C-alpha cells in the first residue's frame, strides 16, 4: 500500500510542502483556516508521519518498541498502540521467542531498534539481565508485563502484574452454584501454579476430594493457539471423563476447544461449560459468547504507557523501579450453564463409576 506524503497534502491543498510541514508540526505563521484545511486533508487521505524521519530532523525519538510472545495479549497491544499513537508516537513490534535461551536475540533487536522506550513480556530476567542493563543505561524506561519470576529492582525497570485469584474464585463459586463438581483447568509449561492450588482449595472447601482439576497441555510453537485448543478438546474427553467445566489459560485456546466439541457433537454449555482467560477481542462475538477472566489487558497497556510517558515527557525525572498490580474480573457469558444429568460427560462418568463398582464386586 502506498503511504500518503506531505507532497500529496500540498498538492490537494494547493500550498507548498513547507507550509504543510509547518502546519502538521504546529509551528510557523500560518493562517488558522489554512492550518485547519491542511489537517483535514491529512486526516482524509490517511497521512501518518514518518517517525524515523521526524527523529532524524528534530533529534526527538518517537518510536516505542513492544516485545511480545507469538500469541500476544491482544487487548494489551491494541490499547498500547492506541495510547502511543494518540500521543504522537509509533509502536514497533518485535516477536519474543517463548524459549528463554532464545529470547536474547529479541532483546538484541530491541537494542538495535534505537527506540525511545519499550514494553515487553518476560518469564525470567536473569538470562537477559546484561541486555536489559544496556538498554536502561541509555536512560530509556522499560516496562515488563508479568513481571518475571526472578524480578528485582533496576533503575528504569517497571513491572505490571495481574491479580486474578478473586476473579477465578467468582467463576468457581458460580460453577459450584450451578451444580458443577468436576471442574478442570489447563496447566501447561508456563502455567500459573497458584491458580491450581487455589482451585484445589475451593473444591476441597466444597467437599470435593476425589477430583484432580489439572488438565495438562503441551504448547507447540509450530501450531497457533486455536489449533492447540482444538487438539486439546479431543484429549480432554480421554483424560478427564466426567468433567463438566473447563477453565482455559487463553480465550483463543478455549475457542479451539469449543470448535472441537462442536465437531464431536458435544454441546456447550449443555454438556460442558467453557471459560477462557484474557477477554480477547473475539470472545464476546464468538457464536456462543465465551465466559472469561478479563485479565485487564487494556488496563495494563494504558498503565504501561503512563509509566513510560512520565519519563518521555520529563527526561530529567529520576529513574525508579517498582511493580504495580491490576485486578482481573470475571465476565460470565453464554458458555456457562447448569450441570445436566443428560450431559455426555455426566453419563460417561456415571458409567465409569458403575464399571468400577462392578469390578470390585
NORRA-V608022 format. One record per run of one state. SS is the DSSP state (H for helix, E for strand, L for the rest). FROM is the first residue (numbers start at 1). LEN is the number of residues. Records with the same first field share a line. If there is no record, write none. Layout:
SS=FROM-LEN, FROM-LEN
This chain:
L=1-5, 14-3, 26-6, 45-6, 59-4, 69-5, 87-3, 96-4, 113-4, 122-4, 137-5, 147-10, 164-1, 178-5, 188-5, 206-8, 217-8, 240-5, 248-3, 265-8, 278-5, 286-5, 295-2, 314-9, 328-1, 332-12, 361-1
H=6-8, 17-9, 32-13, 51-8, 74-13, 100-13, 126-11, 165-13, 193-13, 225-15, 251-14, 283-3, 297-17, 344-17
E=63-6, 90-6, 117-5, 142-5, 157-7, 183-5, 214-3, 245-3, 273-5, 291-4, 323-5, 329-3
